[in-house]
């Protein structure tokens, strides 16, 4: 099994959003959809992938701002697993407009602590670890991707 990873620069500031796809299953995760969701979804389509989850590193707008486009006024996702740290989850649950995405079960928050492993597909895992950064609204994590 192999993986495919595409980086999609988003917003006028060109922050990196990543799409990680298991080539055997076609399942994918989007990491840090900071904006320009139409551009991100075009890359997903070009990869012939099916988005199964979102993974967020921290609460700076260029990393999670694109969540706003997932609500009922735009893409209207339903029950999309979204992996965040506990502090980030608390921020999303308490603050609008993200709060509405959680209340309407568009995003299903999955809390992860450093060291926790997320399985993207058989033999494809992502593990988070803390990194130093400005932590105004959430802590900050990075990810190690392990696969075949």
C-alpha positions, 0 to 999 in steps of 0.5 A: 500500500502507498500514500499520496500527499498533496499540498494545497496553498490556501488563502492570500497568505498561502498557508499549507493545507495537506491532503493525505490519501491511502491509494489502496482505499481512496480514503483521505484526510484533510489537514488544516483546511485554512480557507479556499475550500473549493480549491481544496475539494478540487484537489481532492477530486483530482486525487480521486479521493474520498474525504473521511476526516479532518485533522487540525494542528491549531487554532490560527485562522489560516489553519481552520478558517475553511471549516466555516464553508462546511456549514449548511450555507455552503457544503453542508457536510454531515458528521465529518470526524474532525481531530483536534486537541482537547483545548481546541475542541473546547474552543470550537464548542464554545465559540461561534460560528464553529459552535453551530457546526458542532451543535448541528453535528456537521463536525464530529469532534474527536479529541486527541492528545499527543501520542495518540495515533489516528488510523487513516487506513490499514497500515497508514497511521498519523501520530500527533506531538506537541510543538512550540507555537503561539497558543492563544486559543488552542495548543499546537500539534504536528503529525508524523505519518507512518505507512508502508 
